[in-house]
Amino acid sequence: MAQSHKFQDLEEMGEGLVAFINSSQLETLRQVKDEHLALFDQHLETKKIVTQILKDVAQIEERAGQMLLDMGEEKTRGERELESLGEQLRQATAKSQMSDSELQFLQRELESLRNTEHELETLQSEVDEDTTEVIPSSIYVAQVYYLITKIKWEYDTQPNVLKGVHYGADLATPINIDTSTRSRSDVSDQLWGFVSTEW
């Protein structure tokens, strides 16, 4: 019973639509159809525009993502370079400190050498003064010894070697005595043996 009631409602609605279409003017229907087509065309155009916008946005997002990746890599490279520069700076600072220390050490050494040079100059001056006074008397004493002993000594020998020549009345006798192997009294006796006892 309910189904027949629904069918009757549908039939009445169909008749109402047919009556409306028949009663409507044809021009109005064409206008509605044209507006409907224009709306459909506008919908298609909007869909194309939106699709293009979405593609552009996707490309922009892709480029932005790539740029972010590139920037991340650049940042990582920059951090590594900064770390390397920091290490180089630390090494340069350490070298600079070592150079400063070495420079201070060398300055102290130079100052010490200058002081030593000054002391040597003072000593040389004192020696020069002493030499001008002592050497003439030493030369005089050496000449007196030569007149007495007739021995002429070589002075550029080793400390433990006595070298010279005894000029006797008839012949010259070389002297070569190693004082490290003989006692002082033996050396003295040998040397006095050259001296003539005749006055």
Backbone bond lengths (Angstrom), bond angles and torsions (degrees), N, CA, C in turn:
res aa  C-N    CA-C-N  psi(-1)  N-CA   C-N-CA  omega(-1)  CA-C   N-CA-C  phi
1 M - - - 1.433 - - 1.516 110.53 -
2 A 1.326 113.09 -38.59 1.465 118.12 -179.46 1.513 109.72 -67.63
3 Q 1.340 116.98 -36.50 1.463 119.30 -178.70 1.519 111.05 -66.56
4 S 1.282 118.52 -39.67 1.474 121.13 -179.87 1.521 109.69 -66.44
5 H 1.303 116.12 -32.10 1.472 119.89 178.31 1.529 109.90 -67.96
6 K 1.349 117.65 -39.90 1.458 122.15 178.80 1.513 110.65 -66.22
7 F 1.340 116.08 -40.51 1.449 120.29 179.54 1.525 110.45 -63.28
8 Q 1.280 115.74 -39.62 1.474 120.59 179.65 1.533 109.65 -64.42
9 D 1.346 118.11 -40.45 1.464 120.93 177.87 1.518 110.54 -63.07
10 L 1.326 116.94 -42.89 1.452 121.81 179.63 1.525 110.37 -63.09
11 E 1.286 115.81 -41.51 1.466 120.84 179.45 1.528 110.36 -63.83
12 E 1.278 116.94 -41.61 1.463 120.67 179.20 1.523 110.33 -65.99
13 M 1.326 117.69 -39.58 1.444 120.68 -180.00 1.513 110.10 -66.47
14 G 1.336 118.81 -40.12 1.462 122.69 177.79 1.513 110.61 -62.36
15 E 1.326 115.43 -42.78 1.459 118.43 179.02 1.520 110.18 -64.39
16 G 1.321 116.68 -37.89 1.457 120.29 179.58 1.527 110.61 -64.72
17 L 1.326 117.55 -38.83 1.460 121.39 178.92 1.520 110.80 -66.52
18 V 1.326 115.57 -43.55 1.471 119.96 179.68 1.518 109.29 -61.80
19 A 1.333 115.77 -43.19 1.474 119.87 -179.81 1.525 109.74 -64.20
20 F 1.344 116.86 -39.09 1.474 120.09 -179.81 1.522 110.34 -65.45
21 I 1.357 115.86 -44.05 1.470 119.60 -179.68 1.525 109.90 -63.42
22 N 1.340 116.65 -43.03 1.466 120.47 -179.44 1.519 111.43 -66.41
23 S 1.337 115.50 -34.18 1.463 118.27 -178.13 1.528 111.75 -80.53
24 S 1.347 118.55 -22.53 1.469 121.73 -178.31 1.511 109.87 -74.42
25 Q 1.298 112.53 151.69 1.453 117.43 177.68 1.521 108.89 -80.87
26 L 1.280 115.47 147.08 1.455 122.38 -177.12 1.533 111.07 -64.38
27 E 1.305 115.84 -36.43 1.460 120.87 -179.06 1.524 110.65 -63.15
28 T 1.310 116.45 -41.71 1.467 121.04 -179.90 1.529 110.12 -63.04
29 L 1.353 114.40 -41.54 1.467 118.47 179.64 1.540 110.49 -63.88
30 R 1.341 116.52 -41.30 1.460 119.35 178.72 1.539 110.17 -63.32
31 Q 1.312 115.59 -40.59 1.472 119.42 -179.67 1.528 110.37 -63.30
32 V 1.339 115.21 -42.29 1.478 119.16 178.59 1.524 109.52 -63.09
33 K 1.380 115.29 -41.39 1.459 119.70 -179.70 1.528 109.86 -63.94
34 D 1.364 118.05 -45.16 1.468 121.57 179.90 1.535 111.36 -61.92
35 E 1.355 114.04 -41.26 1.470 117.61 178.49 1.529 110.96 -64.44
36 H 1.354 112.67 -38.66 1.460 117.80 178.79 1.545 110.10 -63.57
37 L 1.366 117.42 -43.79 1.455 121.78 179.27 1.539 110.69 -64.95
38 A 1.358 115.63 -42.26 1.463 119.59 178.69 1.519 110.33 -62.08
39 L 1.334 116.65 -40.44 1.469 121.02 177.88 1.516 110.67 -64.00
40 F 1.365 115.34 -39.68 1.456 119.93 179.38 1.533 110.24 -64.99
41 D 1.383 116.45 -45.19 1.471 120.89 177.90 1.529 111.06 -60.16
42 Q 1.356 115.19 -43.11 1.463 119.47 179.18 1.526 110.25 -63.19
43 H 1.327 115.42 -37.86 1.470 120.28 177.80 1.540 110.40 -62.01
44 L 1.387 116.02 -44.25 1.464 120.01 179.75 1.537 110.75 -63.62
45 E 1.363 115.49 -43.21 1.469 119.58 179.68 1.528 110.70 -62.46
46 T 1.336 114.64 -44.11 1.477 119.70 178.23 1.524 110.73 -61.68
47 K 1.338 114.96 -39.99 1.469 119.33 179.60 1.531 110.13 -63.02
48 K 1.387 116.66 -42.73 1.461 120.41 178.41 1.531 110.47 -62.62
49 I 1.357 116.07 -44.10 1.465 120.11 -179.51 1.530 110.62 -62.56
50 V 1.339 115.03 -45.85 1.473 119.53 -179.36 1.531 110.25 -63.32
51 T 1.365 115.48 -40.94 1.465 119.35 178.86 1.535 110.45 -61.20
52 Q 1.368 116.01 -44.28 1.464 120.08 178.82 1.538 110.99 -63.56
53 I 1.337 114.85 -41.74 1.477 119.05 178.06 1.528 110.22 -60.33
54 L 1.338 115.25 -43.74 1.475 118.78 -179.97 1.531 111.26 -63.49
55 K 1.388 115.64 -39.93 1.471 118.72 176.76 1.530 110.36 -62.70
56 D 1.375 115.57 -45.34 1.472 119.62 179.65 1.522 111.02 -60.52
57 V 1.340 115.86 -43.10 1.468 120.05 179.05 1.526 110.43 -62.34
58 A 1.354 115.96 -40.26 1.471 119.55 179.18 1.526 110.29 -63.15
59 Q 1.378 115.53 -43.37 1.465 119.02 178.36 1.536 111.26 -63.75
60 I 1.354 115.26 -42.88 1.469 119.31 178.63 1.522 110.22 -61.62
61 E 1.361 116.54 -42.86 1.469 119.91 178.57 1.523 110.64 -62.99
62 E 1.363 115.70 -39.46 1.461 119.16 179.86 1.537 110.45 -65.29
63 R 1.374 115.75 -45.31 1.464 119.16 178.36 1.529 111.06 -62.85
64 A 1.349 115.18 -41.98 1.468 119.34 179.26 1.526 110.44 -63.13
65 G 1.338 115.94 -40.71 1.465 119.44 177.53 1.515 111.93 -62.54
66 Q 1.371 116.03 -42.96 1.468 120.51 177.97 1.518 110.44 -63.66
67 M 1.361 114.66 -41.98 1.473 118.34 178.69 1.528 110.68 -61.92
68 L 1.344 115.98 -39.97 1.466 119.22 178.22 1.525 110.99 -63.28
69 L 1.365 115.51 -41.66 1.464 118.87 177.32 1.531 110.94 -62.26
70 D 1.366 115.41 -46.12 1.468 119.60 179.18 1.523 110.90 -61.12
71 M 1.338 115.74 -42.60 1.464 119.37 179.33 1.523 110.97 -64.15
72 G 1.338 115.99 -37.61 1.468 119.49 177.23 1.522 111.28 -62.68
73 E 1.370 115.45 -44.27 1.465 118.92 177.94 1.526 110.47 -64.25
74 E 1.350 115.65 -42.47 1.469 120.04 178.81 1.521 110.81 -61.39
75 K 1.329 115.56 -40.55 1.470 120.04 178.88 1.529 110.11 -63.76
76 T 1.354 115.75 -42.65 1.467 119.63 178.78 1.531 110.52 -62.63
77 R 1.385 115.83 -44.35 1.457 119.27 177.51 1.523 110.67 -60.74
78 G 1.349 115.50 -43.24 1.463 120.19 179.49 1.518 111.57 -61.54
79 E 1.342 116.54 -40.81 1.468 120.04 179.53 1.526 110.40 -64.68
80 R 1.387 114.89 -41.87 1.471 117.90 178.71 1.520 110.94 -63.84
81 E 1.347 115.64 -43.49 1.468 119.95 178.98 1.521 111.05 -63.33
82 L 1.331 115.99 -41.25 1.460 120.18 178.45 1.523 110.66 -62.96
83 E 1.330 115.82 -41.10 1.469 119.77 178.43 1.529 110.28 -64.65
84 S 1.366 115.83 -41.46 1.467 119.91 178.63 1.530 110.35 -63.44
85 L 1.348 116.29 -43.38 1.462 119.81 178.53 1.529 110.98 -63.33
86 G 1.346 115.58 -38.22 1.465 119.19 177.18 1.517 111.44 -61.97
87 E 1.353 116.12 -41.28 1.463 120.31 178.91 1.532 110.42 -65.52
88 Q 1.356 115.72 -42.80 1.463 119.35 177.54 1.526 110.89 -61.75
89 L 1.337 115.77 -39.78 1.465 119.78 178.59 1.523 110.67 -63.52
90 R 1.351 116.52 -42.01 1.476 119.57 178.46 1.529 110.58 -62.63
91 Q 1.354 115.59 -42.65 1.464 118.57 179.55 1.531 111.21 -65.42
92 A 1.347 115.51 -42.20 1.470 119.32 179.43 1.528 110.57 -63.96
93 T 1.351 116.15 -38.41 1.465 119.98 178.36 1.527 110.25 -64.37
94 A 1.345 115.49 -43.24 1.471 119.22 178.93 1.530 110.42 -62.75
95 K 1.357 116.41 -43.44 1.472 119.63 178.46 1.517 110.54 -63.13
96 S 1.339 114.97 -40.52 1.464 119.19 179.85 1.523 110.43 -62.49
97 Q 1.356 115.87 -42.52 1.463 118.96 178.72 1.521 110.89 -64.32
98 M 1.368 115.46 -40.03 1.468 118.62 177.66 1.526 110.15 -64.28
99 S 1.343 115.73 -41.97 1.465 119.45 179.29 1.518 110.61 -63.20
100 D 1.355 115.64 -40.77 1.465 118.68 177.58 1.528 110.71 -61.40
101 S 1.348 115.69 -43.12 1.472 119.61 179.12 1.520 110.65 -62.95
102 E 1.355 115.63 -44.49 1.465 119.30 179.80 1.532 110.19 -63.89
103 L 1.337 115.77 -40.22 1.461 119.65 179.55 1.526 110.50 -62.67
104 Q 1.345 116.55 -43.47 1.468 119.56 178.16 1.530 110.44 -62.99
105 F 1.366 115.56 -42.08 1.464 119.59 178.40 1.524 110.55 -60.87
106 L 1.349 116.56 -45.55 1.468 120.44 -179.98 1.526 111.44 -65.50
107 Q 1.344 116.98 -36.14 1.463 119.28 177.11 1.523 110.96 -64.43
108 R 1.351 115.40 -41.07 1.469 118.77 177.11 1.537 110.60 -64.32
109 E 1.351 115.87 -41.87 1.464 119.34 177.85 1.528 110.97 -61.50
110 L 1.354 115.60 -43.60 1.463 120.08 179.30 1.527 110.52 -61.27
111 E 1.336 115.73 -43.10 1.469 120.22 178.81 1.527 110.10 -62.52
112 S 1.358 114.91 -42.03 1.460 119.14 178.67 1.539 110.79 -63.24
113 L 1.349 115.86 -41.57 1.467 119.42 178.84 1.527 111.02 -64.97
114 R 1.331 116.39 -38.63 1.472 119.16 177.71 1.522 111.01 -63.49
115 N 1.356 114.96 -41.91 1.467 118.67 177.38 1.522 110.69 -62.31
116 T 1.354 115.03 -43.76 1.463 119.20 178.97 1.522 110.61 -62.39
117 E 1.359 115.44 -42.51 1.465 119.10 178.41 1.526 110.95 -61.11
118 H 1.327 115.90 -40.73 1.462 119.74 178.69 1.534 110.83 -63.20
119 E 1.355 114.42 -43.33 1.463 118.63 178.27 1.536 111.00 -62.60
120 L 1.362 114.91 -41.01 1.470 118.52 178.77 1.525 111.60 -64.56
121 E 1.337 115.82 -38.82 1.458 118.82 177.69 1.530 110.57 -63.48
122 T 1.349 115.07 -41.54 1.475 118.98 177.58 1.521 110.19 -62.42
123 L 1.341 115.21 -45.14 1.467 119.98 179.51 1.527 110.76 -62.49
124 Q 1.352 116.07 -43.03 1.465 120.39 179.62 1.518 110.39 -60.66
125 S 1.318 114.05 -41.30 1.466 118.79 178.95 1.526 110.40 -62.41
126 E 1.366 115.58 -43.37 1.466 118.56 178.83 1.525 111.00 -64.92
127 V 1.362 115.10 -41.05 1.469 118.94 179.62 1.528 110.16 -64.09
128 D 1.354 115.44 -41.33 1.468 118.33 178.65 1.524 110.91 -59.93
129 E 1.345 115.55 -41.37 1.471 118.85 178.81 1.521 110.83 -63.74
130 D 1.381 114.52 -46.09 1.465 118.70 179.94 1.525 110.91 -62.76
131 T 1.337 116.02 -38.99 1.459 120.65 -176.19 1.522 110.73 -64.96
132 T 1.309 115.16 -41.52 1.473 117.13 -179.33 1.517 111.00 -64.05
133 E 1.330 116.32 -27.01 1.469 118.75 179.74 1.520 112.13 -90.31
134 V 1.385 116.72 -40.65 1.462 120.61 -171.35 1.513 112.31 -83.20
135 I 1.345 118.14 -42.06 1.469 120.15 -171.79 1.527 112.28 -60.42
136 P 1.300 119.62 -45.12 1.481 116.01 178.86 1.520 112.59 -57.14
137 S 1.356 116.73 -40.52 1.467 118.11 178.95 1.517 110.25 -68.86
138 S 1.380 117.31 -35.16 1.472 120.44 178.28 1.523 109.99 -65.39
139 I 1.328 115.63 -40.69 1.469 119.29 178.36 1.536 109.75 -62.64
140 Y 1.293 115.12 -39.94 1.474 119.96 179.62 1.518 110.26 -63.07
141 V 1.378 115.62 -45.69 1.475 120.01 -179.96 1.521 110.02 -63.16
142 A 1.378 116.92 -42.42 1.462 120.02 -179.71 1.525 110.45 -62.57
143 Q 1.323 116.71 -38.47 1.463 119.90 178.71 1.534 110.89 -66.57
144 V 1.342 116.33 -38.04 1.474 119.57 177.58 1.532 109.84 -64.23
145 Y 1.371 116.58 -44.79 1.473 119.86 178.20 1.519 110.94 -59.34
146 Y 1.345 116.10 -42.50 1.466 119.12 -179.55 1.532 110.94 -62.93
147 L 1.335 116.22 -40.32 1.461 119.12 179.42 1.522 111.11 -64.60
148 I 1.344 115.53 -33.55 1.471 118.59 -179.14 1.515 110.68 -80.97
149 T 1.376 117.12 -48.81 1.476 119.97 -171.23 1.520 113.39 -94.00
150 K 1.321 118.36 -20.22 1.466 123.66 -174.18 1.532 111.83 61.21
151 I 1.338 116.94 27.15 1.477 122.12 178.11 1.526 107.89 -107.56
152 K 1.344 114.53 127.46 1.462 120.70 175.30 1.530 106.99 -107.97
153 W 1.362 115.47 119.13 1.471 120.94 -173.47 1.537 112.09 -92.05
154 E 1.336 113.80 149.13 1.471 120.64 168.42 1.530 106.82 -95.14
155 Y 1.340 115.76 131.32 1.462 118.68 -174.12 1.533 113.33 -103.06
156 D 1.315 117.88 -6.61 1.474 119.43 -178.45 1.534 111.49 -101.45
157 T 1.349 116.85 45.26 1.470 121.54 179.33 1.514 109.62 -107.94
158 Q 1.336 114.37 175.92 1.460 119.61 176.17 1.522 109.56 -68.32
159 P 1.354 117.57 155.78 1.471 119.81 -175.18 1.527 114.69 -59.84
160 N 1.326 118.57 -30.28 1.469 119.95 -175.67 1.537 112.39 -97.55
161 V 1.345 117.65 11.12 1.470 120.74 -178.22 1.530 108.94 -120.71
162 L 1.355 114.27 128.90 1.472 120.79 174.33 1.522 107.19 -102.11
163 K 1.349 115.72 121.82 1.466 119.62 179.45 1.520 108.58 -129.33
164 G 1.278 114.72 144.13 1.453 119.59 177.86 1.528 110.39 175.88
165 V 1.327 115.71 -168.38 1.471 120.94 179.49 1.530 107.97 -137.88
166 H 1.344 115.85 131.86 1.462 121.28 174.21 1.522 107.68 -96.69
167 Y 1.343 114.61 121.00 1.469 119.55 -179.97 1.535 108.57 -97.07
168 G 1.325 114.45 93.52 1.474 120.06 179.76 1.527 110.68 -79.68
169 A 1.323 114.33 -175.25 1.472 119.10 -177.50 1.524 110.80 -66.90
170 D 1.327 117.19 -38.57 1.469 119.91 -175.41 1.529 113.12 -104.54
171 L 1.331 118.42 -36.87 1.467 120.00 -175.70 1.529 111.26 -146.56
172 A 1.348 114.55 162.26 1.475 121.90 177.80 1.517 108.17 -97.28
173 T 1.352 115.49 132.32 1.464 120.57 -178.64 1.529 109.20 -115.63
174 P 1.350 116.60 124.64 1.479 118.25 177.54 1.527 110.93 -72.72
175 I 1.325 114.99 147.05 1.464 121.12 178.00 1.527 107.50 -119.67
176 N 1.339 115.33 128.95 1.468 120.91 177.00 1.528 107.16 -147.15
177 I 1.358 116.53 97.05 1.472 121.24 -174.13 1.528 108.70 -119.56
178 D 1.346 114.49 128.05 1.472 119.83 174.83 1.528 107.13 -92.15
179 T 1.332 117.33 106.62 1.461 121.43 -174.58 1.521 112.81 -73.59
180 S 1.341 117.43 -12.57 1.468 118.94 -179.51 1.525 111.68 -78.99
181 T 1.324 118.01 -16.68 1.472 120.77 -177.80 1.532 112.66 -104.99
182 R 1.345 115.06 -4.51 1.476 118.17 -177.46 1.509 109.73 -130.29
183 S 1.313 116.02 156.79 1.465 120.84 179.45 1.513 109.40 -77.01
184 R 1.317 115.71 161.20 1.462 120.92 -178.92 1.542 111.37 -64.78
185 S 1.318 114.85 -35.86 1.481 117.44 -179.15 1.527 110.78 -68.78
186 D 1.372 117.81 -36.47 1.472 120.47 176.92 1.520 110.43 -63.72
187 V 1.334 116.12 -44.63 1.469 120.42 -179.92 1.531 109.38 -62.13
188 S 1.350 115.67 -45.44 1.473 120.07 179.96 1.525 111.05 -60.90
189 D 1.338 116.48 -44.04 1.467 120.32 -179.79 1.530 111.13 -62.14
190 Q 1.365 116.48 -42.27 1.465 119.46 -178.97 1.526 110.23 -63.74
191 L 1.342 116.15 -42.73 1.461 119.08 -178.92 1.531 111.55 -67.22
192 W 1.335 117.34 -41.57 1.465 119.42 178.13 1.526 111.25 -66.10
193 G 1.289 116.16 -20.85 1.479 120.17 178.69 1.523 110.90 -66.93
194 F 1.356 117.15 -24.31 1.486 119.99 179.49 1.552 111.78 -78.43
195 V 1.317 114.72 -23.00 1.463 118.32 -172.59 1.533 108.61 -78.10
196 S 1.331 115.63 130.30 1.456 120.67 -179.65 1.542 108.43 -75.01
197 T 1.307 115.99 140.74 1.461 120.89 178.24 1.529 112.16 -91.71
198 E 1.315 115.07 -3.82 1.465 117.94 -179.22 1.535 108.25 -87.45
199 W 1.297 116.63 130.23 1.475 121.91 -179.65 1.463 111.47 -105.78
